[in-house]
Amino acid sequence: MTPGDYDQWIEVRDRCRGWLVPWEPRPKGAPVAAEDRSSFASRCSLRERERQLGTGFGFGIFVGRRLVGELTVSSIQRGPFQSAFIGYWVDQAEAGQGYVPEAVVVALAFAFEELGLHRIEISIIPRNARSLRVVEKLGIRSEGVALRFLQIDGEWEDHARFAITDEEWAIRRDELVGRWIEGFTRD
């Protein structure tokens, strides 16, 4: 996303605040991150810097030209790990439409085929049924629950951990792309 996406982004964030904030990583006592135009531009610059360093990639989820969510490929580790995490959120009004599973499949193709990563993980609070539905729809392998894994809205929360490796992607790529990404072709 770019600073020019701010008006759409803030409209979704304002309208869906109660839907989004309870699931966001944040230490106890920390305020919700600033969402003014300047802070958003700084956030976009930070994402661009992460992209340049190869440590993370942030993407808007758009339907046509309308922003409906975000997805990140973050915490990219190279060396013997070659791994990253995927995180996402979607506009409450668009939940259940298949936009997030589609975005995750695009991100997996990017992570494995462009970045050459070996493993992608998605960690989800077990009571977040909507996010769990995304990995269920995609058939991403469960690896169990990490206890008190991450602070969410100031509380240490358990997270169900799901992962897919490049070997699994190679086997499932055509199925996932064929089901979720209309018109997607490999370069």
ABEGO torsion letter per residue (X at the ends): XBAAAAAAAAAAAAAAAAAAAAABBBBBGBBBBBABAAAAAAAAAAAAAAAAAGABBBBBBBBEABBAEBBBBBGBBBEAAGBBBBBBBBBAAABGAGAAAAAAAAAAAAAAAAAGBABBBBBBBAABAAAAAAAAAAGBBBAEBBBGABBBGGBBBBBBBBBBBAAAAAAAAAAAAAAABBGBBBX
